[in-house]
Amino acid sequence: YASIDEVPAIARDLDGLCRVLLFTGRAPYAMALALGPSLHATLDFVPHSAIDLYRTLALVMRSSGGIVPAFVVDTIDRSVVEEVCQDLGLDAPVQVLSLDTATGALRDTDEVIGSHVAAQRSGRAVLSLTCLGAVGQGLLELGIPVRGIEHTRSTLHHAITRASLTVRKYEAEGSKASVVLLRPAKSGRSSVGVPDLEGYAQRLRGALRRTPDGIWCIHTTYGVLEALLRSGDTGIPSDWAAGFGVGATPADAEDNARRALQLSRPGRGLATVLADGSVIGIEAQGAMSYRLRETDDQMLAHARGVGLRSLTLARLAVALRDLDAESFTVSELAQAYGVEPRSALRLLSRLEHAGIATVRGVDGSPGAGRPRRVYRVDLDRLVPSRSETSP
């Protein structure tokens, strides 16, 4: 795209074609993320890593006789910048500009440009290093010395491999057992529309049966179910309520479908309970969004007790599905959740305080920089089941 303002429109166009949308930086990624439930694809971005900074500093040294002048850098986490400078025997940068604001939003381009300009015009720095194309262009127009930090081939290869693995994961999950449960929206009408249900079962490539308690059940696969959800038209016969469930076994899927059926009440839309207990809600307009598995008073109280918003807990549950919740680092969580490492560290500190996250050990070898803590999150405590939150 010629301008970052085109990102939302392009993301919408690609959403129906791609399982993963991979952006080259946090700024376009954040713009697509702001579209919220209107996008169904998994969103990810290529983070600027230590190796990108190593390459940029090497180019600076090559062009300046082996000397790196006092510089200011943006986007890359401060701890990563400091470690790179230590490895190269360089002084720490004059300033490391974070893109995150106190509210969690990203700083706008003009603010980042202003910080670079202030650092240089004050005499504290003589070179700016930026990960943002718009910032680099703005500084050039102002006559401020700047060099862009570009992704290395290694960084891009790693990101594309990660995106490819996500697609493969979706393909594997597509074969998971899934169940659709249906019952009359109004009591006393259990025999109404049964022929419609048989046609609906054929659409889902499943078989229709009736459970002992009078609820109609269709067994299918998650791939079929997800395609239905992505279309925005669930096709549920009129006057029928439905709940979608996914599980490791048909029995688990049916249990989750029953929970979804309980959640699918007027005003709350259709619910799908996934294998890990998280919920996808589909509203009347067909938009898909991740939510907590329950939004009643008990679940809201649980979120308050943890010290995080319910939406944050829901997003964490979704992000942790892409990680090994038994063993991950701050950087890995930051990448999956879409924030900088220090923001992810704050989240983990809250979870540690609540007894949900624990430190399992450290990861790192001698001479490879500071060891990184390895964390574990108890997913059952992060988003407990209804029985655990009910009085």
C-alpha positions in Angstrom: 0.0 0.0 0.0 1.1 3.5 -0.7 -0.2 4.9 2.6 -0.8 3.3 6.0 -4.3 4.7 5.8 -5.1 2.1 3.2 -4.5 -0.7 5.7 -8.2 -1.2 7.0 -9.6 -1.4 3.5 -6.9 -3.9 2.3 -7.3 -6.0 5.5 -11.1 -6.3 4.8 -10.4 -7.3 1.2 -7.9 -10.0 2.3 -9.9 -11.3 5.2 -12.1 -13.5 3.2 -9.2 -15.0 1.3 -6.5 -15.6 4.0 -6.4 -17.4 7.3 -3.6 -15.2 8.6 -2.8 -11.5 7.9 0.8 -10.7 8.6 1.8 -7.0 8.9 5.3 -5.6 8.6 5.0 -3.6 11.8 2.9 -2.8 14.9 1.3 0.4 13.5 -0.5 -1.3 10.5 -1.2 -4.3 12.8 -2.8 -2.0 15.4 -5.0 -0.4 12.7 -6.3 -3.7 11.5 -6.7 -4.9 15.1 -8.9 -1.8 15.7 -11.4 -3.2 13.2 -12.3 -5.7 15.9 -14.7 -8.5 15.2 -15.3 -7.5 11.6 -12.1 -9.5 10.7 -12.1 -13.3 11.0 -8.5 -14.0 10.1 -5.7 -14.3 12.7 -3.8 -11.0 12.8 0.0 -10.9 13.4 2.9 -8.6 12.7 6.7 -9.0 12.1 8.3 -7.6 15.3 11.6 -5.6 15.0 14.1 -7.9 16.7 17.6 -7.7 18.0 19.0 -9.0 14.8 17.4 -6.1 12.9 19.1 -3.7 15.2 22.5 -5.5 14.9 22.3 -5.2 11.1 21.4 -1.5 11.3 24.2 -0.7 13.7 26.7 -2.7 11.6 25.7 -0.6 8.5 26.1 2.6 10.6 29.6 1.5 11.6 30.6 0.5 8.1 29.6 4.0 6.8 31.2 5.9 9.6 34.6 4.3 10.0 33.5 1.9 12.8 32.0 4.6 15.0 28.4 4.7 16.1 27.5 8.3 17.1 25.1 9.2 19.9 21.7 8.0 18.7 18.0 7.7 19.6 15.9 4.7 18.7 12.2 3.9 18.7 9.9 0.8 18.8 12.3 -1.9 20.0 12.1 -2.7 23.7 14.7 -1.0 25.9 16.1 -4.2 27.3 16.7 -5.6 23.8 18.4 -2.3 22.7 20.7 -2.3 25.8 21.7 -6.0 25.3 22.6 -5.3 21.7 24.7 -2.3 22.7 26.4 -4.4 25.4 27.2 -7.1 22.9 28.8 -4.6 20.5 30.6 -2.6 23.2 28.6 0.5 22.5 27.2 3.2 24.8 23.5 2.9 25.4 21.3 5.1 23.2 20.4 8.6 24.4 16.8 7.6 24.4 14.6 4.6 23.6 11.2 5.7 22.4 8.4 3.3 23.2 5.3 3.2 20.9 3.0 2.4 23.9 1.3 5.2 25.8 0.2 4.9 29.4 -3.3 4.1 28.2 -2.1 1.2 26.0 -2.7 3.0 22.7 0.1 3.6 20.2 1.8 7.0 19.9 0.9 8.8 16.7 3.6 9.5 14.0 3.9 13.2 14.8 4.6 12.5 18.5 7.4 10.0 17.6 8.9 12.4 15.1 8.8 15.2 17.7 10.7 13.1 20.2 13.4 12.3 17.6 13.7 16.0 16.6 13.9 17.1 20.3 16.7 14.7 21.1 18.8 15.8 18.1 18.1 19.6 18.4 19.0 19.5 22.1 22.4 18.1 21.1 22.0 14.9 23.0 21.9 12.8 19.8 23.2 13.2 16.3 21.4 10.2 14.7 17.9 8.7 14.8 17.2 5.0 14.2 13.5 4.3 13.5 11.4 1.2 12.7 8.6 3.3 11.3 8.6 4.3 7.6 6.4 7.3 8.1 8.7 8.6 10.9 11.8 8.1 8.7 10.1 10.0 5.9 9.1 12.8 8.2 12.6 13.2 9.7 14.1 13.3 6.2 11.8 16.1 5.2 12.9 18.0 8.3 16.6 17.4 7.5 17.2 15.3 10.6 19.8 12.5 10.2 17.9 9.2 10.2 18.4 5.6 9.3 15.6 3.1 9.0 15.7 -0.2 10.9 14.6 -2.8 8.3 13.7 -6.4 8.9 16.4 -8.9 8.0 15.7 -11.9 5.8 16.0 -14.1 8.9 13.3 -12.1 10.8 11.0 -12.2 7.8 11.6 -15.9 7.3 10.8 -16.6 11.0 7.6 -14.6 10.9 6.4 -16.3 7.7 7.2 -19.7 9.2 5.2 -18.8 12.3 2.2 -17.7 10.1 2.5 -20.9 8.1 2.4 -22.9 11.3 -0.7 -21.0 12.4 -2.4 -22.0 9.1 -1.4 -25.6 9.7 -2.8 -25.5 13.2 -6.1 -24.3 11.8 -6.1 -27.1 9.3 -5.5 -29.6 12.1 -8.2 -28.0 14.3 -10.6 -28.2 11.3 -10.9 -32.0 12.0 -11.9 -31.5 15.6 -15.3 -32.9 16.7 -18.0 -30.3 16.7 -21.6 -30.4 17.7 -24.6 -28.1 17.0 -27.5 -28.4 19.5 -30.9 -27.0 18.7 -34.1 -26.5 20.6 -37.3 -24.5 20.0 -36.9 -20.9 20.9 -40.3 -21.1 22.7 -41.3 -24.0 25.0 -44.0 -26.4 23.8 -43.0 -26.5 20.2 -40.5 -29.3 20.1 -41.9 -30.9 16.9 -42.0 -27.7 14.8 -39.6 -27.4 11.9 -38.0 -30.9 12.1 -37.7 -31.2 8.3 -35.9 -27.9 8.3 -33.4 -29.4 10.8 -32.7 -32.3 8.5 -31.9 -29.9 5.7 -29.7 -27.9 8.1 -27.8 -31.1 9.1 -27.1 -31.8 5.5 -25.7 -28.3 5.1 -23.4 -29.1 8.0 -22.5 -32.5 6.5 -23.6 -34.1 9.7 -26.2 -36.5 11.0 -29.3 -35.4 13.0 -30.4 -37.1 16.2 -32.5 -36.3 19.2 -31.1 -36.5 22.7 -33.1 -38.0 25.6 -33.9 -34.5 26.9 -35.5 -33.5 23.6 -32.7 -31.4 22.2 -31.7 -32.0 18.6 -28.0 -32.7 18.0 -25.9 -32.5 14.8 -22.3 -33.9 14.8 -19.9 -32.3 12.4 -16.3 -31.0 12.2 -14.8 -27.7 13.3 -13.8 -26.9 9.7 -17.4 -27.0 8.6 -18.5 -25.1 11.6 -15.9 -22.4 11.2 -16.7 -21.9 7.6 -20.3 -21.3 8.6 -19.3 -18.8 11.3 -17.0 -17.0 8.9 -19.8 -16.6 6.3 -21.8 -14.5 8.9 -24.9 -16.5 8.0 -25.4 -19.4 10.4 -28.6 -20.5 8.6 -30.3 -21.6 11.9 -33.9 -22.4 11.1 -36.3 -19.8 12.4 -37.9 -20.2 15.8 -35.0 -22.4 16.9 -32.2 -21.6 19.4 -28.7 -23.1 18.8 -25.4 -23.6 20.5 -22.2 -24.6 18.9 -19.5 -26.6 20.7 -16.0 -27.9 19.8 -14.0 -30.5 21.7 -11.3 -33.1 21.6 -14.0 -35.8 21.6 -17.7 -35.9 20.5 -18.7 -36.0 24.1 -16.6 -32.9 25.0 -18.0 -31.1 22.0 -21.6 -31.9 23.0 -20.9 -30.7 26.6 -19.5 -27.4 25.2 -22.5 -27.1 22.8 -24.8 -27.3 25.9 -22.9 -24.5 27.5 -23.2 -22.5 24.3 -26.9 -23.2 24.1 -27.4 -21.8 27.6 -25.4 -18.6 26.6 -27.4 -18.1 23.4 -30.2 -16.1 24.9 -32.0 -13.2 23.4 -29.8 -10.1 23.4 -26.6 -12.1 23.8 -26.5 -13.6 20.3 -25.3 -17.0 19.2 -22.4 -18.5 21.2 -19.8 -21.1 20.3 -17.7 -22.7 23.1 -14.3 -23.8 21.9 -12.3 -26.8 23.2 -10.3 -24.6 25.6 -13.5 -23.1 27.1 -13.2 -19.7 25.4 -16.3 -18.3 23.6 -16.9 -16.9 20.2 -20.0 -14.8 20.1 -21.8 -14.0 16.9 -24.2 -11.1 16.8 -27.2 -10.4 14.6 -25.0 -8.6 12.1 -22.7 -11.7 11.8 -19.6 -10.2 13.4 -17.4 -12.5 15.3 -15.6 -11.7 18.5 -13.9 -13.4 21.4 -15.4 -13.1 24.8 -15.1 -14.6 28.2 -16.9 -17.9 28.5 -19.3 -16.3 30.9 -20.2 -12.6 31.3 -22.4 -12.9 34.4 -21.7 -11.2 37.7 -19.5 -14.1 39.0 -17.2 -13.9 36.0 -17.0 -10.1 36.2 -16.1 -10.4 39.9 -13.4 -12.9 38.9 -11.9 -10.4 36.5 -11.9 -7.7 39.1 -10.2 -10.0 41.6 -7.4 -10.7 39.1 -7.0 -7.0 38.6 -7.6 -7.0 34.8 -10.5 -6.2 32.6 -12.7 -9.1 31.4 -11.8 -8.3 27.8 -8.1 -8.5 28.7 -8.6 -12.0 30.2 -10.5 -13.0 27.1 -7.7 -11.8 24.8 -5.1 -13.5 27.0 -7.0 -16.8 26.7 -7.0 -16.5 22.9 -3.3 -15.5 22.8 -2.3 -18.4 25.0 -4.0 -20.8 22.6 -1.1 -20.0 20.2 1.5 -20.7 22.9 2.5 -23.5 25.2 0.8 -22.2 28.3 3.0 -24.5 30.3 6.3 -22.8 29.1 6.7 -19.4 27.5 8.7 -16.2 27.8 7.7 -12.6 28.2 8.7 -12.0 24.5 6.7 -14.9 23.3 3.6 -13.7 25.1 4.2 -10.1 23.9 4.3 -11.4 20.3 1.2 -13.5 20.6 -0.8 -10.8 22.5 0.4 -7.9 20.2 2.2 -5.7 22.7 5.7 -4.8 23.7 7.5 -7.0 26.2 7.3 -4.6 29.0 3.5 -4.5 28.6 3.4 -8.3 28.6 5.6 -8.3 31.7 3.0 -6.0 33.5 0.2 -8.5 32.6 2.2 -11.4 33.9 3.0 -9.5 37.1 -0.7 -9.1 37.7 -1.3 -12.8 37.0 1.5 -13.8 39.3 0.0 -11.7 42.1 -3.3 -13.5 41.5 -1.6 -16.9 41.6 -2.5 -17.6 38.0 1.0 -17.3 36.5 4.2 -18.8 38.0 7.9 -18.7 37.0 9.1 -22.2 36.0 12.7 -21.3 35.5 15.0 -19.4 33.1 15.9 -19.8 29.5 19.3 -18.8 28.1 22.9 -20.0 27.9 26.1 -18.3 29.1 27.1 -15.3 26.9 23.7 -15.1 25.3 22.5 -12.1 27.2 20.4 -12.0 30.4 18.5 -15.2 31.1 14.8 -15.0 30.3 12.2 -16.2 32.7 10.0 -19.0 31.6 6.4 -18.7 32.8 3.4 -21.0 33.2 -0.2 -19.9 33.2 -3.0 -22.0 34.7 -5.7 -21.6 32.1 -8.4 -23.1 34.3 -7.7 -20.3 36.8 -7.4 -17.6 34.1 -10.9 -18.3 32.9 -12.6 -20.7 35.3 -15.6 -22.8 34.4 -19.1 -21.8 35.4 -19.2 -24.3 38.2 -16.1 -22.6 39.7 -17.7 -19.2 39.6 -21.2 -20.0 40.6 -22.2 -19.6 44.2 
